[in-house]
Amino acid sequence: MVFNADKRKKLLDAHNKLRNMLQYADDCRTLEMRHLDDMENIIFMLASEFDFEPQRDDEGNPRYYSDWVMGKQNGKEESIETPKIIVQGGMVVEVTGLDKYEIIDLDIEETDDGKV
C-alpha cells in the first residue's frame, strides 16, 4: 500500500498523539479531557482515510458500538489496485493505480538486425 505525503503526515500525527497519550497515562496514571478529544479526532481521521464503517445488523442499521469493518464500494469490498503502465508499440496507452507518473523516453533505437 502506498501513501502520499499528506496521508503519511496524518498517520504520523495520529501516531505521535497516541504515543503521547499512552506516555502521559503511564506516567500520571490518569487521562485529561483533551486526550479524549484527541482520541475521537484520531478515530474519525482513520475511519475517513481508510473507509472504515460500522457493522450493520440484518436490517441495515449501523452498529456503532461493535468493531468497525472496511467500507464497501458499489456493494463490493474495495481492493487496492496494483499500479500498471500499459505500453503498446512503444507508446504508453494506459496508466492505472498511480496518482503521478513521469514518462522518460530513453531513445533506444534498434538496428536492422533487431538488436538494441
Sequence and secondary structure as in RCSB ss.txt:
>XXXX:A:sequence
MVFNADKRKKLLDAHNKLRNMLQYADDCRTLEMRHLDDMENIIFMLASEFDFEPQRDDEGNPRYYSDWVMGKQNG
KEESIETPKIIVQGGMVVEVTGLDKYEIIDLDIEETDDGKV
>XXXX:A:secstr
    HHHHHHHHHHHHHHHHHHHHHHHHS   HHHHHHHHHHHHHHHHHHTEEEEE TTS EEEEEEEEE EETT
EE      EEEEETTEEEEEES S            TTS  
